[in-house]
Amino acid sequence: MNDRLYTAQASRSAAVKARLDHPVIDTDVHVNDFAPALEDYVHHYGGSALVDALRKALGGRFATKSAAGKDWYQQSAEERQHNRTLRAPWWARVTRNTLDLATYTLPDLLAERLSEQGADYSVLFPNDVLSPAAAGTEFRQPLHRAINHFHADQYRKHAHRLTPVAGIPMHTPKEAIEELEFAVNTLGLKVINIPGGVRRPIPAVAALYPKDAHPEVAKHATYTDFFGIDSAHDYDPFWAKVVELGVPVTTHYGSQGWTGRQSISNYMFNHVGHFADGSQAFAKALFFGGVTKRFPGLRVGLLEGGADWGSHVYTHLVDRWEKRNRHSVQNYNPAHADIELLASLFERYGQDLTKGKPVNRDTLLRDSLGISALPHSRDPVDDELDDFKAAGIESVEDIRDRWVNNFFFGSEADDRTVAAAFNHKVNPLGVKINAIWSSDIGHWDVPDLTEPLAESWDLVEQGVISAADFKAFTFGNPYKFYTEANPRFFEGTDIAALTPRKS
């Protein structure tokens, strides 16, 4: 394998790695499943019916169809307008670089080439682990279980350097807990990937338009349950089990197809920023729903969206709490308006508006604010006044502890906006956001797996981040993410051998 050795020596990332005084942990590597092997495994689990369900789930992940069953490419421009058929991702995997294509499909080759990439340890996200959530109720759990079992067996011999995630369905807390326990206790998997939300029917609409009779209405008349706030289920038992088992939670939750991301012609229009938007909704649900308050040991990795949004949401949470906490919000309570003062000011300065007529004190407040400011049948009372109550926010420090401590933000190698995470002069209380290095190799944004680490070091040389930030990005924060959830996470791995024990 002299070609492998030569490539490793020639890699820019290998050269960067040789200069570092710390390991490198890659939190997001996408690998492919060799279809015949996977299908054979699934067949042993559930027969031909489960294989058919697998093919349907995988084939429908990015396919958008009209009511007539025609996909985007079968429709004319007029049909796409008529159906509002979403332009979905296309050509999303590496192919021209055939060596990389094979690398993402063959576990032994991937393990051999880590030195070219510059990583000491990688967490793997098999592309097919993201798909079974779309399967129907009958097949959703067995598909997840079969695929997780397949991946556990595929990568077991490389556990010292590679670990695949377990895909966990989240339609109900019960099924989530069952698959979590099987993945961790039986398969020995250490990281889970969940969808950041589940689409559910709007009950009032579903009652008027039952799915069996009105499938197209049911397809669109949905809301998204983000598991933390306003949920149809109590997910606390699931979060409790996650913390009990010491499992880091990850998600690649996107928002393509949401309002504002519904272009029928342009994939990039739908794509740019969609991971950040999707993960932001999920993270805010956990924050405002009090999940991060009740489970301070919960560690959640929000991947592919960058870290800058984690910084600006944290900042905006602080800004808004300072203006709209349960005390400050009284500044906007109409009951506190001084009607006599308002009337006197109108009398002194409002003659042109009132044309000399006396103001009506009974209607002056409504007339001044406008009907749009007082549209409700009554004013909010008690807990309705405090949007931060469930989160238990009494101070800015509480926001820090329930946002910064719990969430880790996957940023890709060439993402210059990662600088926002490390800008302690901007982030309230002088904190740095937990940006974690996520190469995303295996997808179209990384045409060469040997480049990402070098691209991140380029940010140091360009003055975008410091060398200390780079160390935190590629090692310190990822290490913290996994070990704060599970202190024994790296036992038996190359990272344990490379990391000095703390006295």
GURORO-827259 format. One line per field, with one value per residue (C-alpha): residue number from 1; residue in one letter; x, y, z. Coordinates in steps of 0.02 Angstrom, whole numbers, plus 50000, padded with zeros to 5 digits. Layout:
// residues N
seq <- NUM  ... .
type <- A  ... .
px <- X  ... .
py <- Y  ... .
pz <- Z  ... .
***
This chain:
// residues 503
seq <- 1  2  3  4  5  6  7  8  9  10  11  12  13  14  15  16  17  18  19  20  21  22  23  24  25  26  27  28  29  30  31  32  33  34  35  36  37  38  39  40  41  42  43  44  45  46  47  48  49  50  51  52  53  54  55  56  57  58  59  60  61  62  63  64  65  66  67  68  69  70  71  72  73  74  75  76  77  78  79  80  81  82  83  84  85  86  87  88  89  90  91  92  93  94  95  96  97  98  99  100  101  102  103  104  105  106  107  108  109  110  111  112  113  114  115  116  117  118  119  120  121  122  123  124  125  126  127  128  129  130  131  132  133  134  135  136  137  138  139  140  141  142  143  144  145  146  147  148  149  150  151  152  153  154  155  156  157  158  159  160  161  162  163  164  165  166  167  168  169  170  171  172  173  174  175  176  177  178  179  180  181  182  183  184  185  186  187  188  189  190  191  192  193  194  195  196  197  198  199  200  201  202  203  204  205  206  207  208  209  210  211  212  213  214  215  216  217  218  219  220  221  222  223  224  225  226  227  228  229  230  231  232  233  234  235  236  237  238  239  240  241  242  243  244  245  246  247  248  249  250  251  252  253  254  255  256  257  258  259  260  261  262  263  264  265  266  267  268  269  270  271  272  273  274  275  276  277  278  279  280  281  282  283  284  285  286  287  288  289  290  291  292  293  294  295  296  297  298  299  300  301  302  303  304  305  306  307  308  309  310  311  312  313  314  315  316  317  318  319  320  321  322  323  324  325  326  327  328  329  330  331  332  333  334  335  336  337  338  339  340  341  342  343  344  345  346  347  348  349  350  351  352  353  354  355  356  357  358  359  360  361  362  363  364  365  366  367  368  369  370  371  372  373  374  375  376  377  378  379  380  381  382  383  384  385  386  387  388  389  390  391  392  393  394  395  396  397  398  399  400  401  402  403  404  405  406  407  408  409  410  411  412  413  414  415  416  417  418  419  420  421  422  423  424  425  426  427  428  429  430  431  432  433  434  435  436  437  438  439  440  441  442  443  444  445  446  447  448  449  450  451  452  453  454  455  456  457  458  459  460  461  462  463  464  465  466  467  468  469  470  471  472  473  474  475  476  477  478  479  480  481  482  483  484  485  486  487  488  489  490  491  492  493  494  495  496  497  498  499  500  501  502  503 .
type <- M  N  D  R  L  Y  T  A  Q  A  S  R  S  A  A  V  K  A  R  L  D  H  P  V  I  D  T  D  V  H  V  N  D  F  A  P  A  L  E  D  Y  V  H  H  Y  G  G  S  A  L  V  D  A  L  R  K  A  L  G  G  R  F  A  T  K  S  A  A  G  K  D  W  Y  Q  Q  S  A  E  E  R  Q  H  N  R  T  L  R  A  P  W  W  A  R  V  T  R  N  T  L  D  L  A  T  Y  T  L  P  D  L  L  A  E  R  L  S  E  Q  G  A  D  Y  S  V  L  F  P  N  D  V  L  S  P  A  A  A  G  T  E  F  R  Q  P  L  H  R  A  I  N  H  F  H  A  D  Q  Y  R  K  H  A  H  R  L  T  P  V  A  G  I  P  M  H  T  P  K  E  A  I  E  E  L  E  F  A  V  N  T  L  G  L  K  V  I  N  I  P  G  G  V  R  R  P  I  P  A  V  A  A  L  Y  P  K  D  A  H  P  E  V  A  K  H  A  T  Y  T  D  F  F  G  I  D  S  A  H  D  Y  D  P  F  W  A  K  V  V  E  L  G  V  P  V  T  T  H  Y  G  S  Q  G  W  T  G  R  Q  S  I  S  N  Y  M  F  N  H  V  G  H  F  A  D  G  S  Q  A  F  A  K  A  L  F  F  G  G  V  T  K  R  F  P  G  L  R  V  G  L  L  E  G  G  A  D  W  G  S  H  V  Y  T  H  L  V  D  R  W  E  K  R  N  R  H  S  V  Q  N  Y  N  P  A  H  A  D  I  E  L  L  A  S  L  F  E  R  Y  G  Q  D  L  T  K  G  K  P  V  N  R  D  T  L  L  R  D  S  L  G  I  S  A  L  P  H  S  R  D  P  V  D  D  E  L  D  D  F  K  A  A  G  I  E  S  V  E  D  I  R  D  R  W  V  N  N  F  F  F  G  S  E  A  D  D  R  T  V  A  A  A  F  N  H  K  V  N  P  L  G  V  K  I  N  A  I  W  S  S  D  I  G  H  W  D  V  P  D  L  T  E  P  L  A  E  S  W  D  L  V  E  Q  G  V  I  S  A  A  D  F  K  A  F  T  F  G  N  P  Y  K  F  Y  T  E  A  N  P  R  F  F  E  G  T  D  I  A  A  L  T  P  R  K  S .
px <- 50000  50138  50010  49926  50089  50136  49967  49979  50149  50085  49926  49917  49817  49946  50076  49968  49936  50122  50146  50006  50032  49857  49744  49609  49430  49313  49133  49048  49103  48974  48995  48899  48824  48860  48679  48689  48772  48648  48497  48557  48574  48402  48327  48391  48308  48136  48127  48083  47949  48079  48197  48056  48025  48210  48212  48056  48128  48296  48219  48096  48217  48252  48117  47978  47825  47661  47490  47504  47664  47782  47947  48027  48118  47962  47864  47861  47895  47707  47674  47804  47718  47548  47607  47737  47858  48012  48182  48270  48456  48542  48716  48752  48890  49072  49096  49233  49357  49332  49462  49359  49199  49275  49344  49171  49103  49242  49275  49451  49502  49429  49524  49685  49664  49629  49811  49789  49639  49732  49605  49643  49463  49304  49119  49029  48858  48809  48698  48567  48548  48458  48321  48216  48127  48022  47961  47785  47744  47752  47931  48010  48079  48137  48225  48317  48365  48426  48527  48605  48652  48730  48837  48890  48953  49033  49143  49170  49349  49396  49320  49487  49474  49296  49124  48959  48807  48643  48490  48347  48165  48076  47893  47854  47960  47925  48000  48145  48188  48174  48293  48411  48427  48454  48583  48683  48658  48654  48752  48876  48853  48903  48826  48649  48577  48398  48286  48266  48079  47934  47795  47624  47447  47357  47214  47081  47121  47138  46965  46889  46998  47042  47204  47122  47001  47112  47294  47353  47277  47355  47524  47528  47420  47555  47655  47828  47850  48024  48010  48044  47901  47716  47747  47611  47711  47814  47993  48071  48084  48187  48304  48322  48371  48497  48581  48573  48661  48788  48749  48794  48647  48675  48561  48578  48409  48370  48230  48219  48037  47993  47917  48055  48141  48014  48094  48031  48183  48338  48416  48543  48403  48327  48494  48593  48570  48440  48537  48558  48372  48317  48437  48394  48211  48257  48380  48261  48127  48242  48291  48120  48039  48155  48239  48414  48361  48294  48438  48597  48700  48620  48745  48677  48780  48695  48787  48818  48739  48897  48925  48887  48701  48736  48823  48689  48544  48633  48658  48477  48413  48507  48446  48266  48266  48331  48186  48048  48079  47926  47971  48032  47884  47776  47853  47733  47578  47438  47374  47527  47497  47464  47306  47304  47483  47446  47292  47388  47524  47393  47319  47490  47561  47418  47310  47347  47294  47139  47090  47053  46930  46949  47024  46916  47008  46909  46975  47138  47253  47174  47172  47356  47419  47307  47193  47338  47421  47268  47193  47160  47005  47101  47275  47394  47403  47518  47634  47570  47676  47842  47908  48063  47976  47990  48174  48194  48287  48319  48483  48596  48704  48556  48546  48731  48716  48566  48623  48812  48842  48719  48743  48889  48891  48962  49059  49137  49320  49313  49175  49247  49095  49160  49254  49091  49096  49265  49229  49216  49206  49037  48962  48878  48977  49133  49101  49153  49026  49064  49112  49161  49259  49144  49231  49071  49179  49074  48959  48972  49049  49209  49272  49438  49448  49630  49589  49474  49601  49717  49571  49537  49720  49709  49590  49729  49854  49727  49696  49515  49540  49689  49794  49713  49541  49596  49647  49480  49389  49475  49506  49457  49273  49241  49328  49220  49061  49084  49164  49045  48906  49008  49176  49226  49186  49365  49419  49508  49528  49678  49621  49645  49822  49858  49777  49872  49771  49724  49796 .
py <- 50000  50122  50237  50255  50297  50424  50508  50520  50603  50725  50775  50956  50897  50765  50903  51012  50864  50830  51003  50989  50949  50877  50743  50783  50722  50728  50735  50714  50590  50525  50350  50248  50075  49945  49908  49719  49693  49805  49728  49553  49602  49683  49529  49421  49542  49555  49467  49540  49655  49745  49758  49836  49958  50001  50036  50143  50243  50270  50307  50431  50531  50663  50623  50751  50701  50772  50703  50604  50521  50610  50669  50839  50780  50703  50863  51010  51185  51215  51059  51110  51278  51194  51068  51180  51033  51065  51062  50934  50896  50815  50744  50755  50624  50617  50520  50591  50565  50378  50340  50441  50357  50188  50256  50305  50134  50018  50027  49954  50085  50227  50169  50161  50335  50430  50483  50569  50661  50707  50636  50522  50476  50497  50483  50410  50455  50323  50411  50275  50298  50462  50387  50258  50393  50420  50240  50198  50148  49961  49966  50115  50026  49864  49963  50070  49916  49819  49965  50005  49822  49819  49972  49909  49749  49838  49952  49851  49801  49984  50041  50113  50245  50244  50236  50242  50329  50242  50313  50334  50359  50494  50479  50427  50424  50239  50188  50308  50230  50053  50085  50187  50046  49915  50021  50059  49906  49770  49842  49943  50102  50263  50409  50432  50534  50592  50697  50870  50863  50754  50813  50778  50810  50964  50883  51013  50995  50806  50794  50887  50805  50626  50563  50414  50526  50677  50621  50783  50889  50776  50791  50980  51012  50972  51052  51005  50934  50981  50872  51009  51133  51113  50928  50799  50685  50698  50664  50686  50496  50488  50630  50550  50384  50473  50553  50391  50294  50433  50458  50614  50664  50729  50789  50841  50925  51035  51148  51123  51134  51255  51423  51524  51365  51306  51351  51239  51274  51305  51181  51308  51430  51295  51236  51387  51404  51266  51160  51311  51353  51175  51150  51321  51273  51110  51190  51331  51201  51113  51279  51361  51196  51181  51021  51091  51151  50982  50886  50988  50835  50823  50857  50893  50913  51016  50972  51051  51219  51307  51389  51570  51542  51469  51632  51747  51650  51653  51840  51868  51762  51875  52033  51978  51914  52081  52169  52040  51947  51939  52104  52204  52154  52263  52411  52366  52330  52449  52454  52553  52694  52861  52917  53088  53123  53059  53171  53324  53293  53280  53444  53529  53451  53369  53513  53481  53299  53330  53489  53570  53437  53372  53196  53053  52981  52818  52779  52878  52731  52622  52767  52803  52623  52569  52418  52306  52332  52276  52136  52006  51960  51983  52021  51879  51838  51746  51622  51681  51836  51742  51656  51608  51522  51342  51371  51434  51592  51711  51785  51800  51665  51545  51574  51537  51378  51312  51360  51366  51215  51096  51133  51099  51167  51069  51183  51127  51150  51300  51392  51563  51609  51493  51647  51707  51559  51612  51798  51818  52007  51990  51841  51891  51856  51837  51655  51555  51446  51261  51244  51065  51015  50924  50887  50824  50718  50604  50744  50861  51004  50902  50841  50783  50706  50757  50943  50987  50994  51100  51214  51241  51281  51407  51504  51519  51579  51706  51773  51718  51612  51588  51431  51409  51420  51290  51171  51196  51173  51013  50932  51021  51051  50882  50794  50892  50852  50665  50650  50767  50650  50494  50509  50336  50376  50362  50212  50088  50213  50299  50460  50382  50337  50512  50608  50624  50573  50712  50689 .
pz <- 50000  49955  49874  50043  50130  49998  50009  50197  50185  50053  50144  50204  50353  50399  50399  50513  50628  50645  50723  50851  51036  51055  50977  50851  50870  50720  50778  50610  50476  50352  50286  50158  50179  50046  49998  49970  50140  50230  50145  50183  50366  50370  50287  50428  50549  50468  50302  50133  50205  50310  50161  50059  50202  50204  50017  50031  50176  50090  49921  49992  50097  49966  49837  49828  49729  49668  49709  49548  49609  49488  49561  49528  49372  49296  49313  49196  49260  49258  49360  49487  49506  49520  49651  49733  49723  49828  49744  49853  49871  49723  49693  49878  49892  49836  49672  49560  49701  49690  49823  49947  49887  49929  50093  50154  50108  50170  50359  50345  50217  50321  50474  50373  50301  50463  50469  50301  50370  50528  50650  50797  50831  50728  50765  50614  50548  50419  50293  50306  50494  50459  50351  50447  50546  50389  50394  50449  50626  50589  50525  50612  50765  50682  50546  50671  50770  50619  50549  50717  50739  50565  50601  50772  50692  50543  50647  50805  50763  50739  50905  50961  50823  50755  50831  50736  50808  50843  50758  50881  50827  50926  50879  51058  51216  51235  51068  51094  51263  51196  51052  51161  51287  51151  51062  51220  51330  51195  51049  51150  51047  51134  51039  50974  50832  50842  50731  50806  50780  50725  50612  50685  50621  50684  50781  50735  50549  50556  50634  50487  50354  50404  50327  50241  50148  50123  50110  50028  50166  50296  50210  50234  50387  50515  50653  50717  50892  50954  51111  51236  51230  51186  51151  51126  51243  51401  51344  51515  51540  51381  51431  51602  51524  51410  51562  51662  51523  51492  51308  51208  51097  50920  50782  50600  50601  50452  50395  50207  50158  50298  50256  50176  50116  49990  49824  49685  49577  49682  49806  49869  49911  50021  50090  50150  50338  50353  50479  50591  50581  50617  50761  50832  50846  50932  51052  51099  51135  51258  51336  51351  51397  51546  51486  51510  51683  51737  51657  51678  51632  51459  51319  51146  50988  50851  50693  50523  50566  50625  50793  50755  50780  50952  50995  50929  51006  51174  51156  51105  51248  51368  51281  51281  51458  51518  51430  51455  51617  51729  51812  51664  51556  51667  51575  51434  51537  51479  51657  51709  51587  51674  51586  51669  51614  51439  51427  51486  51358  51222  51279  51271  51113  51020  50963  50780  50796  50903  50810  50977  51035  51212  51223  51285  51434  51423  51249  51248  51283  51149  51027  51060  51051  50910  50901  50848  51018  51114  51009  51142  51240  51403  51468  51517  51703  51823  51734  51565  51592  51603  51446  51544  51689  51630  51594  51773  51725  51869  51807  51656  51735  51724  51537  51521  51623  51525  51351  51345  51457  51374  51189  51074  50897  50751  50633  50471  50437  50321  50415  50456  50560  50697  50756  50836  50956  51023  51032  51220  51200  51116  51207  51371  51529  51424  51382  51230  51142  51126  50943  50897  50743  50621  50457  50371  50257  50148  50090  49941  50040  50066  49897  49974  50148  50168  50169  50318  50459  50353  50308  50492  50523  50381  50493  50622  50493  50428  50604  50609  50765  50880  50901  51072  50991  50862  51002  51089  50923  50868  51037  51198  51160  51076  51221  51343  51246  51256  51428  51518  51461  51496  51588  51523  51342  51278  51380  51267  51124  51047  51131  51302  51256  51192  51335  51500  51651  51770  51944 .
***
